[in-house]
């Protein structure tokens, strides 16, 4: 499903950003969008959070059988 893939991409962006923060104290989102307090950064952070919430639903869905 497309929304699942979008949510996964957002979660990966967030995870990579946190990896950079943890290892190098470098916030890529903030540096790209004008600081952590800028509106664009806050939008990206919010989208990443929503992607994470959407991804929680993947734990509770039945798996689809693959057809080979």
C-alpha positions in Angstrom: 0.0 0.0 0.0 1.3 3.4 -0.9 0.6 5.0 2.5 2.6 2.3 4.2 5.6 3.0 1.9 5.3 6.8 2.5 5.2 6.1 6.3 8.2 3.8 6.1 10.2 6.4 4.2 9.3 9.1 6.8 10.4 6.7 9.6 13.7 6.0 7.8 14.3 9.8 7.4 13.6 10.2 11.1 15.8 7.3 12.1 18.7 8.6 10.0 18.3 12.1 11.5 18.4 10.7 15.0 21.5 8.6 14.1 23.3 11.8 13.0 22.2 13.6 16.1 23.4 10.7 18.3 26.7 10.2 16.7 27.7 13.7 15.5 25.3 16.1 17.2 24.2 17.2 13.7 20.5 17.7 13.0 20.2 17.3 9.2 16.5 18.4 9.1 17.3 21.6 11.1 20.3 22.4 8.9 18.3 21.9 5.7 15.3 23.8 6.7 16.6 26.8 8.7 17.0 25.6 12.3 14.9 23.4 14.6 12.5 26.2 15.3 11.7 27.0 11.7 8.2 26.2 10.4 9.6 23.9 7.7 11.6 21.9 10.2 8.6 21.6 12.4 6.5 20.3 9.5 9.1 17.7 8.6 9.3 16.6 12.3 5.5 16.4 12.4 5.4 14.3 9.2 8.0 11.9 10.6 6.0 11.6 13.8 2.8 10.9 11.9 4.7 8.3 9.8 5.8 6.6 13.0 2.2 6.6 14.3 1.0 5.1 11.0 3.7 2.5 11.1 2.5 1.3 14.5 -0.6 0.0 12.7 1.7 -2.4 10.8 2.2 -4.4 14.0 -1.5 -5.2 14.2 -2.4 -6.0 10.6 -2.5 -9.6 9.3 0.2 -10.4 6.9 -0.8 -10.9 3.3 0.2 -14.1 1.6 2.7 -13.7 -1.2 1.8 -15.3 -4.6 4.8 -16.6 -6.4 
